[in-house]
Amino acid sequence: MSEGPAGRRSPREPWGGVSPFSIKTKLGVLVVIAVLITTGLMMIAMRTATELRFITVFSMIATLLITQFVAHSLTAPLDDMNAVARSISHGDYTRRVRENRRDELGDLAQTINRMADDLEAQERQRKELVANVSHELRTPIAGLRAVLENIVDGVTQADPETMRTALKQTERLGRLVETLLDLSRLDNGVVPLKKRRFEVWPYLSGVLKEANMVATARAGIASGSGSHTRNDVHLHLDVSPPELTAHADPERIHQVVANLIDNAVKHSPAHGRVTVKARRGALPESLELEVLDEGPGIPRSEWHRVFERFNRGQVRRPHGPGSDGGTGLGLAIARWAVDLHGGRIGVAESDRGCRILVTLPGLPSLPS
């Protein structure tokens, strides 16, 4: 059974595929009415001895008036559809055809509107993909640039440790290129995960070290790309127990933590503190992560919108010094990565600032 937009049944279905309001029916009714008018006038002429030419003129006028009415009801929606189709061809996907008919033209209007919805969604996904790629590539590029600038300026030597840091950023850049191309398949849920067991403390230490390095690099570079340019915020790591391990995709979790830190730093006051906590979850190798800042926090009324794409919040003066507010993509990417793991992410109660809680399921529980 076919369905129209929003799950509506096609108006032509209850009559076995032929609606009583179809164009064929209307044209048939028009012919019948014209014949009836002509026949009635002929009978009147025979009984009243009216001349045939008057009867013919009256019959033609009546038929033309009815035909004009029916023709207008058919051509008016076609003009509307033509205008909407012309707008779509020029890249304007916001206009829609009125769906107030129960005939073939009504079905055509529904089809055009569905096409406009699909084209608008594809255009939105294309723009979001470009924005996501730009957002995610910025971190390793800034880190690599910081390392190379320090070497060129003589701040650091090109020793093996420094070059290993540069190599790590280059490798991460390559992985991100492959990863971010998968965003085009985000809505289909077919992006693969590469889960493995890893130690949480050294892993998160590396993420925070990279965040500090990138923040220092950005502080000296004028940027209008939507990321913070601050290095006055202190990052603190709290892992308990220290030997804590987890089972997840490290690259995806890197996206989560890095974006949460980036968001927390942007909302922190001058010389504020951002804390990353890691605790053992309820299941084997599961993990609970918290990222806390000392900013203004998020109103409860906005909690459900925090992880929407391009949402930059409604808090008055929400961003700390040196921040331009971001693109509104970081938390959306974090939620996507957590959802891939089957975990949960959300805003939690906090006495001060904002507290984001992430729960990763780890290994599935074995049946007893």
N, C-alpha and C positions, 0 to 999 in steps of 0.2 A: 504494500500500500504506500503510495507516494505521499509525501508531506510537504507543505509549504513552509515558509519561514516560521521560526519559533514553534515548530512542531504542529502547525495548523494543518488540518486536513484540507486537501484540495477541494474547492467548492464544487467541483464537477463530479466528485466521486459518488455522492449519494444517489445520483440518477444514472448509474451504470456507465459513466464516462461521457454522457451528453447532458450538459446543463440546460435547464429551461431558459437560461439567460444567455446562451451562446450566440455568437454572431450568426451562425446558420439559422438558428431559431428566429432571431430578430428579422433577418432577411425574408424568411418564409412568412412571418406574420405581416411584414410590409406588403408582400405580394397579395396575400389574402385580403388585407384591408383595402388595397387598391381595387381588387376585383369586386369586393362587396360594395365599395362606394360607386364604382361605375355601374354595377348591376342595379343598385338602389335608385340611382339617378335615372337610369333607363326606364325603370318601372314607373317612376314618378312622371317622366315625360310621356309615357304611353297613356297614363290615366288623366293627365292634365293637358294634353295636346301641346306641350312645350316644344319649341323647336329644337331639333337635334343639335344644332351648333352651340346653343347655350348649355345643353347638357354636357357636351364635349369639353367646353371651356371650364365649367365648374369641376368636372371630373379631373381634368389636368391640373388645375390649381390645387385641389385637395390632395391629389397624389404627390405633387411637388412639395407641398408643405410638410407632409408626413415624411417624405424621403429626405428633405433637408434636415429635419429634426433627427432622424436616425443617422444620417451621414455625419452630423456635427458630433453626436455621441461617440462615433467611431474615430473621427479624425482628431478631436481634442486630446485624448490620451496619447495618440501617436506623436503629436507635436511636443507634449511633455516628455515622452521617451526620447525623442530626437534631441531635445535640449540637454537631458541628463547624459545621454551617450556622448554628446559633443563635449560636455564638461569632463567626463571620464577620459576621453581621448587627449585632453589637455592636462591631465594629471590631477584633476580635482575629484576626489573620491567621496566627498561629503554629501553630495546631492543624491536624493532618492526620488523614485517615481511613486506617486500616490497609489496605494493599493485599495481602491474603493469599488472595484468592479468584480463581477462573478462570471466572466466570460473568458475567451481566449486572450483578450488584451490584459485582463487581470493576471492571468498566468504569466504572460510575457513581462508584466511589470514586476512580479515576484522574481522572475529569473534575472532581470536586469539588476534588481536590488541585491540579490544574492551575489551576482558577479561583482558589483561594486563593493560589497562587504569583503569578498575574498581578495580583491585587488588592494583594498585599503589595509587589510591585515598583512598581506605580503609586503607592501611598502613599509608598514610600521616595523615588521620583523627585519627588513633589510637595514633600516636606519638603526635599529637597536643592535643588530649584529656589528655594524661599523663602530657604534659607540662602545660596545663591549670590548671589541678588539683593541680600540684605542686605549680604553681604560686599563686593560690587563697588560698590554705591552709596555705601558709607561714605567712600571716598577723595575723590571730588569734592565731596561734601556737607561734609566736614571742611575741605577747602581753601577752598571758597566761604565757609564760616562764619568761617574765619580772616581772610580778606580783609575781610569786612564788619565783624567785631568790631574790627579794627585801625582801620578808618575811623571807626566809632562812638566808639571810645575816644580818638581823636585821635592814635594812634600814626603813622598814615600819612594822607596827603591823598588825596582822591578825584580824583587826577590821571589822565590818559588811560592811563598805564602800569598803574596799579593796577586801573582799571576793565577794561582789556583782560585782566588776569589773572582777574578775576571772570567776565568774559564767557567766557574759555576754559574755566573750570571748569563754567559753566552749559552750554556746548555739549557738553563731555565728558559731563556728567550726562545730557543728552538722548540722546547716542549710546549711552551705557551702558544706558539703559532699553530701547532697541531691541535692543542686543546681548544683554543678559541674558535677554530674552524668547526668544532663539534657543536658550537652554540646554535648553528643553523638547524640542528636536529634536537634542540632542547625540548621543544614541546612534544616531540614524539617519544621521549624517554628512551632513546636507543644509544645514548653515549655510554661507552664501556667504562667500568671501574677496574683499576689495578690495585686491589687490596693486598696489603702485606702487614706483617707485624713489625712495629718499630718502637724504639724507646722515646718516650714523650719529652723528657727533659732536654737532651741534646737537640732534638728536632725543633722544639719551640724556641730554644736558645738561638738556633740559626735563623729562625724566622724573625725574632726580635732584633738580632744583630743586623740583618738585612734591612729591616724597617728603619733602624737608627741611621744606617749608612745612607739610605735613600733620602731620609729627611734632611740630613746634613747637606747632601748634594743639591737638593731642591731649594734649600734656604738661600743659596747663592745664585739661583737661576730664576729670572722672572718667568713665571709660568701662568698661562691662562687656560690650562688644560683641565682644570677642575680638581686638582689634588692639592693637599696642604703643602705649604712651603715653610714648615716650622721645625725647629730643632730644640725648642725650649721645654718640651714635654718629656718627662721621665717615664721610661717603660720599665715595668717590674714584672718578673716572672715568679709564679708560686706553683710548684708542682709537688703534690703529696699523694703517695710516697715518692721519694726521688727516683726509685727504680720502676716507676709506673710505665707500663707498656700499653699499646692500643693496636687494634687491627682495623685499618682503613686504607684509603688511597692517599698517600702522603701529598701528592701534587694537588689534589682537590682540597685537602684540608689546609694546605698552604694558601690557597685562594681564600678560604674562609677566614683564617686567622689574619692574614695580611689585610684583607678588606675591612675586617672589624677593627683592627688597630688603626688603619687609615681613617676610618670614620670617627673613632674615639678621639684621636689626636686633633682632628678638625674641630671637634666640639669642646675641647678642653680649654680651661682658662690658662692665662700666662703662667708658666712654670708649674703646670698641673702634673698629674700622675695618672698613668694608664696601667692597670693591673690585668695580667692574663693569668687565670687560675686553671689548673687541670686536676681533676679528681677521677678516681675509679668509678665506673658506672655499675649498674646492677647486674649486668650480664658479663660473662668472660670476655676480656679484652675490649670491653665497652669504655667509653670515655665521656666525661662531662667537662666542657670548657666554659669559662666565663671571661668576659671582657668588660671591665668596669672603668668608667672615666669619672671625672669630677666636674663635668659640664652642667648645663642647666637641666639636663634630663629630657624625657619625652612625655608629653601629656598622655594620660591613659586613653583619651579619645583618639589619639593618633597611633596607638600600638598596632592596630590591625592594618595600617597603611605603611608601616615602616619599611617593609621589604618589597614594596611595589617599585617597579622600574621608574626612574626619573622623579621619584618622590624625594624632595629635599627638605621636608618638614615645614611646620607652620610656627615653630617657636620664634619668639621675638629675639632678634640678634643671636641666632643659634650657633654661630661659628666663632671660634677663637681668633686672636690676632694672626694675620698672615694666611688666613684661609679664605678661599673664594666661594666656598659652599659646596663644591664638588658637582658631579654630574648626576647623582641620584642612582647610580648603578651598583655601587660597591655592595650594599646590603642585599640587593636583588641577586647578584652573583653568588654571594655567600649562601643565601637560601637555596639556590639551585644546586649548589654542590652538596649541601646537607641533605636535600631531598633525594639526591642520587644515592646516598648511603642508606636511605630509609630512616634518617634521624629526624630530630626536631630542633628548631631554632626559633627564638622569640625573645621579646622584652620581658624581663622579670622585675619584681619589686626591688627597690633599692632606696636606702636612706639618703643617698646623695648621688647626683649624676645619673648616668644611664648604665644599665646592667643587661648585657645580652647573654643569654644562656643557650648553649649548644649541647645536644645530647646525641652521641653516636652509638649505634646498637652493638658494634663489635661483632663477635662470633655468635651465630645463632645458638640458642640453648638446646642441649641434647635431651631427647625424651627420656624420662626416668623409667 
